[in-house]
Every structure is written in structure tokens, then in C-alpha cells.
């Protein structure tokens, strides 16, 4: 398993409200991206707190999980994100300046030749396999709802003036709904997590192209971040990629 991770403040933001976690320990294959939102310092606090809470939940509880069947792992992931939601929500309620802060969160975990995804918001998880790219997650966003209703296309959604409005976030409400996904892992698969600072400015085909032409996934990630900055770079940009080289 080869891991690459990169975050960049972008061209215009004063601070980086994205946060990520990437494990280089194959015995603890957990990867997370989060894109914070909220006034004052709320965004960067929410994303960091959410990611650290999920990591802590995994470290404290996953070794004690006796049932490693798919359904049990998906339930565990859902519970880990709900735990993080509770932590962020309670932190926001305790400080007036932080009320309403929240974050997207998309996590990736590997177990028994399967990948597992937990997801809230409009950060994304992709699977690259056999020279094809598939978006695993569904954006919880206003423009995605318009796409589903057939009112705009995916191409129009990328430049829509309300593309930054998300319909589900971690930490905003006391309870949250978590999407989970899973699938088989094959040799040479690449799983990629990224925030919308990348996907709003770089098309899926370009992401596929970079990973296809670069054997070094670190180089691919670097090129994609630079591409997003060249295309405007108006938001923070984060990407985490994991390539399975042997099974």
C-alpha cells in the first residue's frame, strides 16, 4: 500500500480550513479529509476536531471490535462519525463564537481486502481502476439536488454560483445521517479522497489522467493541486490517495 497526502491553502484564503489524516501504518489503514465551515476560526476548528475525534474513536474501539463482518464495520464507521459529530456540536454549543460551525468529512478504511467509506458533505471519494474513475460518494449539496432533478448538468454544477451550499454537514446539528459504502480492493486500485477545492476546479477526467500517467501517486497529487491553483485556487485544496500494490 502506497500513500500520498497533500493540502494547500490555495491562492486567496487567509487560512487552511481543510484537515486530513493519513496513516502510513498498514495495521491501521485509516484516511480522512475534512473541509471546515463557520465564522471566525470555526471552520479550521471543526475540521481538525472532527478528524481527530474519528481517529481517537478508531484507536480506542476498533481493536476491541470482535465482529469484522462488512455490516459490523459499516456500523462502526457510522458510529465513529456520529461520535465526531457529537464532539464538534458540543464544542460549538459551549462557545458563542463557534455556534454553527461544521465540516464535511469523508473517511476511508481497509479491512480484509475491502475498502470502507464514511461520508458527510461534498468532499469526495473516488475509485480508480482499469483506467476508469468512479465517484463513490454522493455530494450532499444544493447543486447535486438540482442535478438529480434534471435542472442542471454536472458540468453546470461545477460553475454554479451556489455550488458551495451543502445540505448535510458534521457538527451543525445534534444528530447526523452518515453515508457508508464498501467494495472489494484489487491490485493497482487507487482510492482517492479530496475536498471541493480540487473537484470544483479539476474535472474527474483530469484526476484520472494524472494518476494514469504518473506511477508515483505523490507526483500525481502534487500536479493536481497545482492544476487547481492554476485554474483559480480560490479555496483550500486537499487530496489523499492510497494505491494498493499487493494483496
N, C-alpha and C positions, 0 to 999 in steps of 0.2 A: 504494500500500500504506500503510495507516494502522496504527499500532502503539500498544497500551496495555499497561502493566505496573504491577502493584501488589503489594506484600507488606505484611503486618501481623502483629504479634506475637500478636494475639488478646487475650483478656480475662484469661488466667490464667498463661500461660507466662512464665518469667523471661527467656528469650532466644528469638530467632528462629532456628530451625534450618533453615528454608526458605532457598533461594537461587535466584536466577534470572538469566538473561541475555537481553536483548532488544536486537537490533541495529536501529538506525534508518538503516542504510546499505542501500539496495536492492541494492547489488552484493554484499552479504554477509548474506543474509536468514536468519539463524540465531537460534533462540529456544529457551530451555531452562528447565525448572523442576525443582527437586530438593528432596526432603524428607528431611533427615538423621535418623539414629538412632544411639544409642550413649550410654554413660555419660560423665560429666564434660563435656568440651567436644566429645566425639566427633561428635555429630550436626551441629553447625554447621561443624566442620572438614571432615567427609566431603562435605557438600553443596557447600560452596564449592570444595573441591579438585576434586571431580568435574566441576562446571560449568566451572571454569577450565581443566581438562585437555582437555575436549572442544573448547572454544573455541580453545585453542592448537593442538590437532591439526588442526582445520579450517583455521586461518590458515596453518599450516606446510605442509599437504599438499594441500588441495583445489585451489589454483591449479595444482598440478602434475598433477592428475588429467586425463589426456587423454581417457579414455572417459567421456562423460557420459550413457551409456545408463542406463535405470532400474535394471537389475541391478547395474551398477557403482556407482551412487550408494548403493543399499541396502547393498551390501557395504562401501562406505566408511563409512557411518554406523555399521554394526555394528562395524567396526574402531575407530572413534573412541570408542565407548562401552567397548569392551574395553580400549583404551588407558587410559581414565579409571579403569576397574576395577583395572587393574594398579597405577596410581599410588596410588590410595586404599588398596588392600590392602597394598602395600609400606610405605606411611606408617604404617598401623596396626600392622604387624608390628614396626616399628622403635621404637615407643613403647608401653610396657606399659599406660599409662592409656587407650590408644586401641584396644586389641585388641577386635575385634568390631564396630567402628563401620562404618556403612554408610549408604546413601542410596538413595532412589528416584531415577530420572532419566527424564524424558520430553523429547525434543527434536523440534523442527520445523525443516525446511529447505525452501527453494523453489528449483526449477531447471526451466527450460523448461516453464512453465505446469503444473508438477506440484508437489504437496506430498509431503514425505517425513517419516516419523515413526520415531524410535528410542525404545525403551521398556523400562524395567525397574521393577517395583514397582507401587504403587497410585495414583500420580499419574496424571492422565488427559489425553487429547487428545480434543477434540470438533470436529466439523464442523457448522456452522450454515448451512443452505442451503434456500431456498424455504420459509421458515417452519417448518423441521424441524430437530431437533438429533439428531445421531448420535454415540454414543461410539465413537471409532475404536479405542482401546486396550482391552485386557482387563486388569482388575486381577489382579495376582499376589498374591492374598491368601487367607487361610483361608476367609473368608466367601464369596468368589467360588466357591471349590471346592464349598462347601455349596449354593450356588445352582445350579451346574452339575449337581450330583447330585439336585437337586429337593427338598432337605431344607428349604430356606428360600426365601422370595421376595426379590427385590431390595429391596422395602420393608423387610422384616425385617432384611436385611443391613445397612442403614444405621444401625440401632439395636442391632445385635448386640453383646454385651459383648466379643467377641473380634475386632471389626472391624479393630483396629489391627495384627493379626498378618499380616505379609506373608511370602509364600513365596519371593520372589526379590528380592534387593537387590544394588546395586553396591558392591563393596569388601569384602564379607564373606568371599568365597572367592577363590581364585586364578584360577578360571575362571568365566565367567558366560555365560548364554544371553540373547541380545538379540532382542526382537521388533522387526520393521520393517514399515512399512506405506507405501503411497503411493496417490495418486489425482490426478485432474485438478483444476485450480483454475478456477473460474468467477467472473465479475464478481459482486461483492457477497457472495462467500463470506466467512465468518468462521471462522478456526481458533483454537481456544482451548485453552490448557494450564493446568492447575490442580492444586494439591495437595489432599489429602483433608481439609484444614482447611476447604475450601469445600464439597466434594462430600458430606461426611458431614452437613452441616447445611443445604445448599441443594439442592433437587431439580432434576433436569435441566430440568423444565418451567419452573422459575423462572429458570434461566440463559437459556433460550430467550426467555422473556418480556422479560427486561431488555435483551437485545441487539436484540429486535424493536422495542421501543418507544423505544429511545434511539439516535438517529442517531450520537451521539458515543459511541464504544466506551469512551473513558476514563470517561465518566459511568456506563456500564453496569458496568464493572469496580468502580468505587467503590461503587455501590449493592449489588453482590453481596457485596463484602467486609463492608459494613455489615450486610447481611442475615445473614451468617454469624455476626457478632458479636452481633447481636440474638437469634439462635437459640441462643446459648450461648458461642460463640467460645472453646472450650476448647483449641483447637490453633492453631498458626500458619496463616496464610491467604495463599496466593499465587495470582495469576492473571496470565496473559499472553495477550493477544488480538491477532490480526492480521486486518485486513479488506482484502480485495482490491477496490479501487475501479475499476481499469482493467486491461485486458490488451491 
